[in-house]
Amino acid sequence: MISRRTLFASTLGITGGLVLPTAGAGAAPADWSRAVVDSTIARYPDPASLGGWGYTRGLFLLGAHRVYQRVKEPSYLAYIKRWVDNFVDADGHMSRTFDNLDAMQSGNLLLVLHQETGDPRYRTAADQIRDRITSYPRTADGGMWHATGKTNELWGDGVFMAQPFLLRYGIAYGDQTYAYEEVTRNLSVYFRHLKASNGLLYHAFDADGDAPWKPDPATGTSGYFWARAIGWTAMTHVEVLETLPADHPRRAELIGNVRHLAKGFVRYQDAATGRWFQVVDKASEPGNWTETSASSMYTLMLHAALKHGWISGGAYASAARRGYQGVLRKVSVGSDGLTNISDISEGTNVGDLAYYLNRPRNTNDLHGLGAFLLMNERLAH
């Protein structure tokens, strides 16, 4: 049976002819998502070797769970559980303070495991993050600081780290009223401060104007459009809109945000590759390069927005199709039979142009693996 996702993608012309193994590499797998999960587990057979509690591991494992939901491979869920169990004790306690948004993202896995296993430890651990959100510091208009040590700073990266968790928690445990209000307010506040007239978002905003990255004195924003920060925000809007009630008073505003980004994505998509640049609006800048994780995120948002009718038109469908093709050209199978995804920026702070352009271009960085899985599960299956 052909899935609804595959049927929809085919209608957009997205799926046709997209198995694009690199020349000289192994044969392309029938299921890129499974191949990426299997390859990563083969590289890190002990989940502890993935690394400590952090958002990159949480992102990859969230993607792996999306694959598990489709294929029901027990070893995938077992792998996620083994990683999480390194940080949750027998009473459900986690030795963490959750003083930055990044530390909250892996909380999505606690919700997943509580649902999948029924073990109350995971709910207890998730409660720690939910309780911290109540007391977490915010700007005067309600935006959660990127970290307690970054006073009154909002980074585009941050919304994905806390808001989808809070929304899922609220829906799962009868806390919807708080979750709906808090999540939508944060998206509204962040977007208002970071929004630029060209269809993009600045990386960061500082309400105090004294951050070391030298905010614009008039707007409080940073100076550049870093690709993945915008991608995090784009993915968050999709996650939230897909579960927000149809009559929520901020729903129309959030759909407007998606439309703003969709226009920017079409405007700045690289005609040659279908991907988007590390510094999105500076395609001709020497040393700029197309970045795979952000390109996956933009493609995901365009595809979801088309599917739900938040945007429409051939230009958007073409951008989604070319984005997917462009990302797949960065995925290959090596001589060892394992997949490789290349040109992924490592974790990145707010900086100047040279800083963004000179970020390492990693292969199989978990930012890119997780973003690819979240995108591919939507477009290919």
KOLVEX-440641 format. One record per atom (N, C-alpha, C): x, z, y; residue in one letter. Coordinates in pm, whole numbers, padded with zeros to 5 digits, always signed. Layout:
! KOLVEX-440641
XZYA
...
***
This chain:
! KOLVEX-440641
+00085+00000-00119M
+00000+00000+00000M
+00088+00000+00124M
+00054-00082+00223I
+00130-00087+00347I
+00082+00025+00438I
+00177+00104+00491S
+00140+00216+00576S
+00090+00166+00710S
+00013+00254+00778R
-00037+00219+00912R
+00079+00198+01008R
+00186+00277+00994R
+00300+00260+01083R
+00363+00123+01065R
+00381+00084+00938T
+00442-00046+00912T
+00353-00158+00963T
+00222-00143+00942L
+00129-00245+00990L
+00137-00257+01141L
+00140-00142+01209F
+00146-00144+01356F
+00277-00205+01403F
+00388-00165+01340A
+00517-00219+01380A
+00523-00369+01357A
+00464-00415+01247S
+00464-00558+01221S
+00384-00633+01326S
+00274-00573+01371T
+00194-00635+01475T
+00276-00656+01602T
+00364-00559+01630L
+00449-00572+01747L
+00569-00663+01722L
+00584-00707+01599G
+00701-00788+01567G
+00828-00707+01554G
+00813-00576+01525I
+00930-00489+01524I
+01004-00496+01391I
+00930-00502+01280T
+00998-00481+01152T
+01060-00606+01092T
+01018-00721+01135G
+01065-00842+01068G
+01212-00869+01084G
+01281-00892+00974G
+01420-00935+00978G
+01517-00834+01035G
+01493-00704+01008L
+01576-00604+01073L
+01678-00539+00982L
+01692-00581+00859V
+01795-00525+00773V
+01925-00596+00807V
+02010-00525+00879L
+02127-00589+00939L
+02256-00517+00901L
+02300-00523+00776P
+02424-00456+00739P
+02543-00518+00810P
+02640-00434+00842T
+02761-00484+00906T
+02838-00574+00809T
+02897-00679+00863A
+02975-00771+00780A
+03084-00697+00704A
+03091-00722+00576G
+03195-00660+00495G
+03158-00524+00440G
+03044-00471+00483A
+03003-00340+00435A
+02921-00354+00308A
+02877-00238+00256G
+02795-00240+00137G
+02658-00296+00166G
+02583-00322+00060A
+02449-00378+00075A
+02360-00282+00152A
+02272-00336+00234A
+02181-00254+00313A
+02080-00188+00220A
+02051-00060+00239P
+01953+00008+00155P
+01812-00035+00190P
+01722-00014+00096A
+01581-00046+00121A
+01518+00053+00216A
+01573+00174+00222D
+01517+00281+00305D
+01631+00345+00384D
+01646+00304+00509W
+01757+00356+00590W
+01746+00506+00612W
+01625+00557+00626S
+01609+00701+00649S
+01664+00781+00531S
+01621+00745+00411R
+01672+00817+00295R
+01823+00802+00283R
+01872+00684+00312A
+02016+00662+00301A
+02094+00751+00397A
+02044+00767+00519V
+02112+00853+00617V
+02107+00999+00574V
+01992+01045+00526V
+01984+01183+00479V
+02074+01204+00357V
+02067+01114+00261D
+02150+01128+00141D
+02298+01125+00175D
+02336+01038+00267S
+02477+01026+00303S
+02526+01152+00372S
+02444+01209+00459T
+02484+01330+00530T
+02495+01448+00435T
+02402+01459+00342I
+02411+01566+00242I
+02535+01546+00155I
+02567+01422+00123A
+02687+01396+00044A
+02812+01438+00119A
+02814+01421+00250R
+02929+01460+00330R
+02935+01611+00348R
+02819+01677+00351Y
+02811+01821+00373Y
+02726+01883+00263Y
+02777+01886+00139P
+02694+01935+00028P
+02653+02081+00044P
+02736+02161+00111D
+02700+02298+00144D
+02640+02296+00284D
+02511+02327+00301P
+02451+02320+00434P
+02525+02401+00539P
+02592+02509+00499A
+02666+02590+00595A
+02774+02509+00665A
+02824+02405+00598S
+02931+02325+00657S
+02881+02234+00768S
+02749+02222+00783L
+02695+02149+00898L
+02731+02217+01029L
+02743+02349+01025G
+02776+02425+01144G
+02676+02536+01169G
+02699+02611+01277G
+02617+02727+01308G
+02482+02690+01366G
+02406+02795+01395W
+02273+02778+01453W
+02286+02701+01584W
+02225+02585+01593G
+02236+02505+01714G
+02145+02385+01709G
+02123+02327+01825Y
+02020+02222+01836Y
+02057+02093+01764Y
+02186+02060+01751T
+02219+01935+01683T
+02184+01943+01535T
+02214+02057+01474R
+02176+02075+01335R
+02023+02079+01321R
+01959+02147+01415G
+01814+02152+01413G
+01751+02015+01426G
+01809+01931+01511L
+01757+01796+01530L
+01769+01715+01402L
+01888+01715+01342F
+01907+01638+01219F
+01814+01688+01109F
+01804+01819+01093L
+01722+01873+00985L
+01573+01854+01011L
+01532+01852+01137L
+01394+01816+01168L
+01367+01672+01126L
+01463+01583+01154G
+01450+01446+01108G
+01446+01438+00956G
+01529+01516+00890A
+01529+01517+00743A
+01395+01565+00689A
+01334+01661+00758H
+01203+01708+00714H
+01097+01599+00731H
+01107+01519+00835R
+01012+01410+00851R
+01025+01311+00733R
+01147+01290+00688V
+01167+01204+00571V
+01109+01273+00447V
+01133+01403+00434Y
+01078+01478+00322Y
+00926+01468+00317Y
+00862+01474+00434Q
+00715+01465+00436Q
+00665+01334+00377Q
+00745+01231+00390R
+00704+01100+00337R
+00740+01084+00190R
+00863+01122+00151V
+00911+01090+00017V
+00900+01205-00082V
+00881+01329-00028K
+00865+01448-00113K
+00983+01471-00206K
+01103+01446-00157E
+01224+01473-00235E
+01256+01622-00223E
+01242+01702-00331P
+01259+01848-00320P
+01395+01891-00266P
+01499+01814-00295S
+01632+01855-00251S
+01645+01855-00099S
+01566+01776-00030Y
+01572+01774+00116Y
+01521+01906+00173Y
+01406+01951+00124L
+01353+02079+00171L
+01444+02194+00131L
+01499+02188+00012A
+01590+02293-00033A
+01714+02299+00056A
+01762+02184+00099Y
+01880+02179+00187Y
+01848+02243+00321Y
+01733+02211+00378I
+01693+02272+00505I
+01683+02423+00490I
+01620+02468+00382K
+01603+02611+00359K
+01737+02682+00346K
+01828+02623+00274R
+01960+02686+00256R
+02032+02699+00389R
+02019+02600+00476W
+02084+02611+00607W
+02021+02723+00689W
+01889+02725+00697V
+01821+02827+00777V
+01848+02967+00723V
+01855+02981+00592D
+01873+03114+00532D
+02008+03175+00563D
+02101+03097+00617N
+02226+03155+00664N
+02206+03242+00787N
+02092+03228+00856F
+02072+03293+00984F
+01953+03389+00989F
+01873+03393+00882V
+01755+03479+00876V
+01774+03579+00764V
+01771+03708+00796D
+01797+03807+00691D
+01671+03836+00611D
+01680+03932+00520A
+01571+03959+00428A
+01446+04010+00498A
+01464+04064+00618D
+01349+04114+00695D
+01299+04013+00798D
+01360+03895+00800G
+01320+03795+00898G
+01386+03811+01033G
+01491+03890+01040H
+01558+03912+01168H
+01671+03811+01187H
+01688+03768+01312M
+01798+03682+01349M
+01884+03754+01454M
+02014+03752+01434S
+02105+03820+01528S
+02138+03727+01644S
+02036+03701+01727R
+02052+03608+01839R
+01974+03659+01958R
+02024+03623+02078T
+01959+03666+02201T
+01873+03557+02263T
+01894+03433+02225F
+01819+03319+02277F
+01820+03315+02430F
+01943+03314+02483D
+01962+03311+02627D
+01989+03172+02682D
+01963+03071+02601N
+01965+02933+02650N
+01865+02852+02570N
+01815+02745+02629L
+01712+02667+02563L
+01764+02601+02437L
+01891+02560+02437D
+01947+02494+02320D
+01930+02578+02194D
+01940+02711+02209A
+01933+02799+02092A
+01794+02806+02032A
+01694+02757+02104M
+01557+02767+02056M
+01514+02648+01971M
+01581+02535+01983Q
+01532+02412+01919Q
+01522+02425+01768Q
+01619+02488+01705S
+01615+02500+01559S
+01501+02589+01511S
+01434+02657+01604G
+01316+02734+01568G
+01207+02650+01506G
+01208+02519+01534N
+01111+02431+01467N
+01123+02439+01316N
+01243+02462+01266L
+01264+02470+01122L
+01203+02597+01064L
+01198+02704+01144L
+01132+02826+01099L
+00983+02800+01077L
+00923+02726+01168L
+00781+02693+01154L
+00758+02604+01032L
+00848+02507+01013V
+00839+02418+00897V
+00845+02498+00768V
+00942+02589+00760L
+00963+02662+00635L
+00850+02762+00609L
+00796+02822+00715H
+00683+02911+00694H
+00564+02834+00639H
+00542+02715+00692Q
+00432+02632+00642Q
+00458+02584+00499Q
+00580+02546+00471E
+00611+02488+00340E
+00620+02593+00230E
+00670+02713+00263T
+00696+02814+00160T
+00601+02933+00164T
+00542+02960+00279G
+00458+03078+00294G
+00536+03207+00308G
+00669+03200+00310D
+00752+03320+00322D
+00738+03378+00463D
+00689+03502+00477P
+00666+03559+00610P
+00792+03582+00692P
+00909+03580+00625R
+01034+03598+00701R
+01047+03495+00811R
+01004+03373+00783Y
+01023+03266+00879Y
+00930+03282+00999Y
+00810+03334+00977R
+00721+03364+01088R
+00781+03476+01173R
+00835+03578+01109T
+00897+03690+01182T
+01011+03639+01269T
+01093+03551+01213A
+01205+03496+01290A
+01154+03411+01406A
+01051+03331+01382A
+00994+03249+01489A
+00936+03336+01600A
+00883+03453+01562D
+00830+03545+01663D
+00937+03588+01763D
+01060+03599+01717Q
+01169+03639+01808Q
+01184+03536+01921Q
+01179+03410+01885I
+01194+03306+01987I
+01072+03305+02078I
+00953+03315+02019R
+00831+03318+02101R
+00832+03436+02198R
+00875+03553+02152D
+00880+03669+02240D
+00982+03649+02352D
+01092+03584+02320R
+01194+03559+02423R
+01142+03463+02530R
+01061+03368+02490I
+01007+03273+02586I
+00926+03344+02694I
+00854+03449+02657T
+00774+03523+02755T
+00861+03578+02866T
+00975+03633+02830S
+01060+03699+02929S
+01171+03609+02984S
+01178+03488+02936Y
+01287+03398+02975Y
+01276+03364+03124Y
+01390+03356+03196P
+01383+03331+03341P
+01338+03191+03375P
+01269+03180+03489R
+01212+03055+03534R
+01235+03035+03683R
+01227+02910+03725T
+01230+02880+03867T
+01100+02931+03931T
+01095+02928+04062A
+00977+02979+04132A
+00850+02903+04094A
+00865+02776+04056D
+00748+02697+04017D
+00729+02689+03866D
+00803+02770+03790G
+00772+02789+03649G
+00856+02713+03549G
+00964+02648+03592G
+01050+02577+03499G
+01151+02669+03433G
+01159+02665+03301M
+01254+02751+03229M
+01397+02705+03256M
+01483+02798+03301W
+01623+02763+03329W
+01687+02705+03203W
+01785+02616+03223H
+01854+02561+03108H
+01925+02670+03028H
+01977+02769+03098A
+02041+02884+03035A
+02039+02999+03134A
+02044+03122+03083T
+02039+03236+03175T
+02160+03239+03267T
+02270+03176+03224G
+02388+03169+03308G
+02388+03052+03405G
+02283+02972+03402K
+02270+02857+03493K
+02146+02879+03579K
+02160+02968+03674T
+02048+03017+03754T
+01973+02904+03826T
+01844+02897+03800N
+01755+02800+03865N
+01793+02654+03839N
+01865+02627+03729E
+01899+02490+03693E
+01804+02438+03585E
+01754+02317+03606L
+01672+02247+03509L
+01746+02122+03465L
+01770+02107+03336W
+01837+01990+03281W
+01737+01912+03197W
+01739+01779+03210G
+01647+01697+03133G
+01657+01721+02984G
+01774+01761+02936D
+01793+01792+02794D
+01701+01905+02748D
+01672+01997+02840G
+01616+02126+02801G
+01475+02124+02749G
+01393+02029+02794V
+01252+02037+02755V
+01233+02020+02604V
+01313+01936+02540F
+01299+01917+02396F
+01340+02042+02320F
+01423+02125+02379M
+01479+02239+02307M
+01379+02353+02290M
+01284+02367+02382A
+01192+02481+02374A
+01045+02441+02367A
+01005+02335+02437Q
+00862+02310+02450Q
+00794+02264+02321Q
+00850+02171+02243P
+00783+02137+02116P
+00771+02257+02022P
+00874+02342+02019F
+00865+02464+01937F
+00747+02549+01983F
+00738+02574+02114L
+00632+02660+02164L
+00495+02602+02134L
+00481+02472+02149L
+00352+02409+02121L
+00316+02422+01973L
+00410+02395+01885R
+00383+02407+01741R
+00351+02552+01704R
+00426+02645+01763Y
+00400+02787+01736Y
+00258+02823+01779Y
+00221+02782+01899G
+00090+02817+01950G
-00023+02764+01863G
-00009+02640+01817I
-00112+02580+01733I
-00117+02649+01597I
+00000+02683+01543A
+00005+02743+01409A
-00050+02885+01407A
-00032+02960+01517Y
-00059+03103+01513Y
-00161+03150+01616Y
-00247+03060+01661G
-00355+03101+01749G
-00312+03138+01889G
-00203+03081+01934D
-00149+03111+02067D
-00159+02988+02157D
-00265+02907+02135Q
-00275+02778+02203Q
-00287+02790+02354Q
-00363+02885+02402T
-00388+02894+02547T
-00257+02907+02623T
-00173+02999+02579Y
-00043+03016+02644Y
+00043+02892+02625Y
+00047+02840+02503A
+00136+02728+02472A
+00098+02604+02553A
-00029+02570+02557Y
-00070+02451+02631Y
-00032+02462+02778Y
-00058+02577+02838E
-00029+02594+02981E
+00122+02592+03008E
+00196+02666+02927E
+00340+02677+02951E
+00412+02545+02927E
+00378+02479+02820V
+00446+02354+02785V
+00417+02247+02890V
+00292+02230+02925T
+00259+02124+03021T
+00312+02156+03160T
+00313+02283+03197R
+00370+02318+03327R
+00519+02286+03331R
+00590+02319+03226N
+00733+02288+03224N
+00759+02138+03234N
+00685+02059+03157L
+00705+01915+03166L
+00674+01864+03307L
+00571+01918+03368S
+00535+01878+03503S
+00642+01915+03603S
+00691+02038+03595V
+00793+02086+03689V
+00923+02008+03671V
+00969+01996+03550Y
+01093+01923+03523Y
+01084+01780+03575Y
+00974+01713+03541F
+00963+01572+03577F
+00957+01555+03728F
+00886+01642+03795R
+00875+01631+03941R
+01011+01645+04008R
+01094+01735+03959H
+01224+01757+04021H
+01326+01650+03984H
+01316+01593+03865L
+01417+01498+03817L
+01381+01352+03841L
+01257+01324+03873K
+01208+01188+03884K
+01277+01108+03994K
+01315+00984+03961A
+01373+00891+04058A
+01281+00769+04070A
+01289+00701+04180S
+01198+00591+04208S
+01221+00468+04120S
+01336+00463+04050N
+01370+00345+03970N
+01318+00350+03826N
+01236+00449+03793G
+01183+00461+03658G
+01266+00548+03566G
+01365+00617+03621L
+01452+00702+03541L
+01441+00847+03588L
+01522+00933+03528L
+01531+01074+03564L
+01677+01111+03586L
+01704+01189+03688Y
+01837+01245+03703Y
+01863+01345+03590Y
+01990+01368+03563H
+02023+01457+03453H
+01978+01600+03481H
+01995+01648+03605A
+01971+01790+03630A
+01925+01814+03773A
+01868+01932+03794F
+01821+01978+03925F
+01862+02124+03939F
+01902+02162+04060D
+01936+02302+04089D
+01859+02346+04213D
+01767+02439+04194A
+01685+02486+04306A
+01767+02558+04412A
+01881+02617+04373D
+01966+02688+04468D
+02064+02596+04540D
+02095+02481+04478G
+02186+02387+04541G
+02332+02423+04533G
+02367+02522+04450D
+02506+02568+04446D
+02573+02549+04310D
+02515+02468+04223A
+02574+02446+04092A
+02710+02379+04105A
+02800+02404+04011P
+02935+02345+04021P
+02937+02194+04014P
+02830+02131+03967W
+02826+01985+03961W
+02778+01922+04092W
+02769+02004+04196K
+02745+01957+04334K
+02613+01880+04349K
+02502+01953+04347P
+02372+01888+04367P
+02361+01819+04502P
+02279+01718+04506D
+02250+01652+04633D
+02188+01755+04727D
+02241+01771+04847P
+02189+01876+04935P
+02044+01856+04976P
+01996+01734+04973A
+01858+01707+05013A
+01759+01723+04899A
+01800+01682+04778T
+01706+01680+04665T
+01734+01784+04558T
+01855+01836+04554G
+01894+01930+04449G
+01928+01866+04317G
+01926+01733+04310T
+01950+01665+04183T
+02098+01633+04164T
+02133+01611+04038S
+02265+01558+04006S
+02270+01411+04045S
+02388+01348+04029G
+02406+01216+04086G
+02383+01098+03994G
+02365+01121+03863Y
+02367+01009+03769Y
+02254+01018+03667Y
+02225+00902+03610F
+02120+00891+03510F
+02184+00882+03372F
+02204+00999+03312W
+02267+01003+03180W
+02162+00975+03073W
+02194+00884+02983A
+02095+00826+02894A
+02024+00930+02807A
+02097+01017+02740R
+02031+01103+02642R
+01945+01211+02707R
+01981+01256+02826A
+01895+01353+02894A
+01756+01295+02914A
+01752+01168+02953I
+01623+01100+02972I
+01553+01084+02837I
+01630+01056+02733G
+01572+01040+02600G
+01509+01168+02548G
+01573+01281+02570W
+01514+01409+02528W
+01378+01427+02593W
+01371+01399+02724T
+01245+01416+02796T
+01139+01319+02744T
+01180+01196+02716A
+01087+01096+02663A
+01029+01141+02529A
+01113+01186+02438M
+01066+01230+02307M
+00973+01351+02319M
+01004+01440+02413T
+00920+01558+02430T
+00780+01519+02472T
+00769+01423+02562H
+00636+01379+02604H
+00556+01325+02486H
+00620+01252+02397V
+00550+01201+02280V
+00504+01316+02191V
+00594+01409+02161E
+00559+01521+02074E
+00442+01601+02132E
+00444+01621+02263V
+00340+01703+02326V
+00208+01627+02333V
+00211+01503+02379L
+00087+01428+02395L
+00016+01405+02262L
+00092+01396+02153E
+00029+01372+02023E
-00046+01494+01972E
-00023+01611+02029T
-00093+01731+01983T
-00174+01800+02092T
-00160+01757+02216L
-00234+01816+02326L
-00380+01773+02320L
-00474+01863+02348P
-00616+01824+02347P
-00645+01708+02441P
-00736+01623+02403A
-00767+01504+02481A
-00818+01536+02620A
-00880+01655+02637D
-00937+01691+02766D
-00848+01785+02847D
-00722+01798+02807H
-00635+01890+02882H
-00614+01838+03024H
-00620+01925+03125P
-00613+01879+03264P
-00481+01814+03304P
-00374+01839+03232R
-00245+01776+03267R
-00216+01653+03183R
-00306+01616+03094R
-00279+01504+03005R
-00254+01374+03081R
-00337+01345+03179A
-00320+01221+03256A
-00185+01219+03328A
-00142+01333+03377E
-00012+01341+03443E
+00101+01309+03346E
+00094+01363+03226L
+00199+01339+03128L
+00201+01193+03084L
+00085+01132+03070I
+00082+00990+03038I
+00142+00909+03153I
+00118+00951+03276G
+00182+00886+03391G
+00333+00897+03385G
+00383+01010+03337N
+00528+01025+03321N
+00583+00925+03220N
+00511+00908+03109V
+00552+00811+03007V
+00555+00670+03067V
+00457+00637+03145R
+00453+00504+03207R
+00568+00484+03304R
+00602+00588+03377H
+00718+00582+03466H
+00844+00549+03387H
+00865+00620+03277L
+00984+00597+03196L
+00981+00461+03129L
+00866+00418+03082A
+00858+00288+03016A
+00901+00177+03110A
+00861+00186+03236K
+00903+00086+03333K
+01055+00087+03351K
+01112+00206+03357G
+01257+00216+03369G
+01330+00164+03246G
+01274+00191+03129F
+01339+00145+03006F
+01341-00008+03000F
+01231-00070+03036V
+01228-00216+03038V
+01325-00270+03143V
+01328-00206+03257R
+01413-00254+03367R
+01560-00251+03331R
+01604-00149+03259Y
+01747-00130+03237Y
+01793-00158+03094Y
+01708-00210+03009Q
+01751-00244+02873Q
+01853-00356+02878Q
+01960-00341+02801D
+02065-00443+02799D
+02015-00569+02728D
+02017-00680+02800A
+01964-00805+02744A
+02044-00851+02623A
+02173-00821+02620A
+02258-00871+02512A
+02241-00794+02381A
+02221-00662+02390T
+02220-00579+02270T
+02085-00517+02238T
+01997-00507+02337G
+01871-00437+02317G
+01882-00286+02329G
+02004-00236+02352R
+02023-00091+02366R
+02030-00054+02515R
+02057+00074+02540W
+02067+00123+02677W
+02203+00189+02697W
+02251+00182+02820F
+02386+00228+02851F
+02393+00379+02869F
+02513+00431+02844Q
+02541+00574+02861Q
+02501+00620+03002Q
+02540+00549+03104V
+02488+00569+03239V
+02392+00453+03261V
+02265+00483+03260V
+02162+00382+03230V
+02160+00267+03329V
+02178+00297+03457D
+02157+00195+03560D
+02285+00123+03602D
+02395+00146+03531K
+02524+00090+03572K
+02582+00002+03461K
+02505-00098+03422A
+02548-00185+03312A
+02680-00255+03342A
+02706-00288+03467S
+02826-00363+03501S
+02946-00275+03531S
+02929-00145+03523E
+03039-00053+03552E
+03146-00064+03442E
+03271-00088+03478P
+03377-00094+03375P
+03380+00035+03293P
+03386+00020+03164G
+03392+00136+03075G
+03258+00189+03030G
+03148+00138+03087N
+03017+00181+03041N
+02989+00121+02903N
+02905+00185+02825W
+02883+00143+02688W
+02742+00181+02644W
+02688+00104+02549T
+02554+00133+02500T
+02559+00247+02400T
+02468+00341+02416E
+02471+00467+02343E
+02354+00472+02244E
+02385+00506+02120T
+02289+00486+02011T
+02181+00593+02005T
+02213+00719+02032S
+02109+00821+02020S
+02001+00801+02126S
+02042+00776+02250A
+01943+00752+02356A
+01862+00626+02327A
+01929+00524+02278S
+01856+00400+02246S
+01750+00425+02139S
+01779+00512+02043S
+01678+00550+01943S
+01562+00623+02009S
+01594+00713+02100M
+01489+00791+02166M
+01400+00704+02253M
+01459+00611+02327Y
+01379+00522+02413Y
+01289+00433+02327Y
+01344+00383+02218T
+01266+00298+02128T
+01150+00377+02069T
+01176+00500+02030L
+01070+00587+01977L
+00958+00602+02079L
+00993+00632+02205M
+00889+00654+02304M
+00809+00527+02330M
+00877+00414+02344L
+00806+00289+02369L
+00709+00258+02255L
+00755+00274+02133H
+00671+00245+02017H
+00550+00337+02014H
+00573+00468+02033A
+00462+00562+02029A
+00363+00537+02143A
+00415+00506+02261A
+00328+00482+02375A
+00242+00358+02355A
+00299+00256+02293L
+00220+00138+02260L
+00113+00170+02155L
+00152+00243+02055K
+00060+00278+01946K
-00061+00354+01999K
-00037+00447+02090H
-00144+00532+02141H
-00218+00471+02261H
-00170+00359+02309G
-00236+00295+02421G
-00203+00354+02556G
-00094+00431+02565W
-00053+00485+02695W
+00010+00377+02782W
+00066+00275+02716I
+00116+00156+02783I
+00069+00036+02703I
+00073-00080+02763S
+00038-00202+02690S
+00107-00320+02754S
+00124-00427+02676G
+00182-00548+02730G
+00301-00596+02650G
+00322-00726+02657G
+00428-00788+02580G
+00567-00744+02617G
+00590-00710+02744A
+00724-00668+02786A
+00763-00539+02715A
+00667-00447+02700Y
+00696-00321+02633Y
+00715-00342+02483Y
+00632-00427+02423A
+00647-00456+02281A
+00781-00522+02253A
+00821-00612+02341S
+00950-00678+02324S
+01064-00578+02337S
+01052-00487+02432A
+01158-00387+02451A
+01170-00297+02329A
+01056-00257+02272A
+01060-00174+02151A
+01123-00249+02035A
+01085-00374+02018R
+01140-00455+01909R
+01291-00472+01925R
+01334-00510+02045R
+01477-00532+02067R
+01555-00402+02063R
+01492-00291+02105G
+01559-00162+02093G
+01585-00126+01949G
+01486-00148+01864Y
+01502-00116+01722Y
+01609-00204+01658Y
+01605-00331+01689Q
+01708-00422+01638Q
+01846-00378+01684Q
+01855-00339+01811G
+01984-00298+01866G
+02039-00174+01800G
+01952-00077+01775V
+01997+00044+01706V
+02043+00012+01565V
+01966-00069+01493L
+02003-00100+01355L
+02137-00173+01346L
+02177-00241+01452R
+02308-00305+01450R
+02422-00204+01457R
+02390-00081+01488K
+02490+00026+01489K
+02489+00107+01359K
+02405+00067+01264V
+02396+00136+01135V
+02454+00045+01028V
+02541+00101+00947S
+02605+00021+00843S
+02630+00108+00720S
+02672+00042+00613V
+02710+00111+00490V
+02858+00087+00467V
+02933+00196+00452G
+03077+00184+00435G
+03116+00153+00292G
+03244+00135+00271S
+03296+00104+00137S
+03273+00217+00038S
+03249+00340+00090D
+03219+00454+00004D
+03072+00463-00033D
+02994+00367+00016G
+02851+00367-00013G
+02768+00455+00077G
+02831+00520+00177L
+02760+00609+00268L
+02731+00537+00399L
+02623+00576+00463T
+02586+00514+00590T
+02674+00565+00703T
+02686+00482+00806N
+02754+00520+00929N
+02670+00474+01048N
+02653+00563+01146I
+02588+00527+01272I
+02690+00552+01382I
+02719+00450+01460S
+02830+00456+01555S
+02783+00464+01699S
+02879+00490+01787D
+02861+00493+01933D
+02757+00596+01976D
+02781+00720+01933I
+02694+00833+01968I
+02773+00925+02060I
+02721+00951+02179S
+02788+01042+02271S
+02782+01184+02216S
+02894+01255+02228E
+02890+01395+02189E
+02817+01477+02294E
+02797+01606+02268G
+02728+01693+02361G
+02789+01682+02501G
+02704+01680+02602T
+02747+01643+02736T
+02685+01734+02840T
+02768+01785+02930N
+02721+01864+03043N
+02688+01772+03161N
+02658+01830+03274V
+02635+01752+03396V
+02770+01723+03459V
+02794+01596+03498G
+02924+01562+03552G
+02920+01442+03644G
+03039+01393+03676D
+03049+01274+03761D
+03053+01150+03673D
+03062+01034+03736L
+03054+00908+03662L
+03163+00898+03556L
+03286+00930+03593A
+03396+00919+03498A
+03375+01009+03377A
+03321+01127+03402Y
+03295+01221+03292Y
+03199+01159+03190Y
+03089+01102+03236Y
+02993+01042+03143Y
+03053+00923+03069Y
+03124+00838+03141L
+03178+00718+03077L
+03285+00750+02974L
+03354+00861+02993N
+03465+00895+02904N
+03426+00991+02792N
+03298+01016+02775R
+03258+01098+02661R
+03296+01027+02531R
+03342+01103+02430P
+03378+01039+02303P
+03260+00964+02242P
+03291+00848+02183R
+03191+00764+02116R
+03200+00790+01967R
+03124+00889+01920N
+03138+00938+01784N
+03058+00853+01684N
+03102+00861+01559T
+03028+00806+01446T
+02971+00922+01365T
+02843+00913+01333N
+02771+01013+01252N
+02758+01148+01321N
+02767+01149+01452D
+02735+01270+01528D
+02589+01303+01502D
+02559+01432+01484L
+02424+01471+01447L
+02320+01439+01555L
+02362+01431+01682H
+02268+01385+01784H
+02208+01249+01744H
+02294+01160+01702G
+02251+01025+01669G
+02179+01017+01536G
+02223+01096+01438L
+02156+01093+01308L
+02013+01144+01320L
+01997+01255+01391G
+01862+01310+01408G
+01771+01218+01486G
+01822+01163+01597A
+01741+01072+01677A
+01703+00948+01597A
+01796+00897+01518F
+01767+00780+01435F
+01655+00810+01336F
+01662+00924+01269L
+01561+00957+01169L
+01423+00971+01233L
+01415+01038+01347L
+01286+01054+01413L
+01229+00918+01453L
+01315+00828+01500M
+01271+00695+01537M
+01232+00612+01414M
+01320+00611+01315N
+01299+00521+01201N
+01178+00559+01119N
+01148+00689+01110E
+01029+00730+01036E
+00900+00677+01101E
+00905+00656+01231R
+00790+00600+01301R
+00783+00449+01287R
+00895+00383+01297L
+00894+00238+01306L
+00899+00167+01172L
+00961+00229+01073A
+00984+00158+00947A
+00889+00198+00836A
+00812+00305+00856H
+00730+00357+00744H
+00591+00394+00792H
***
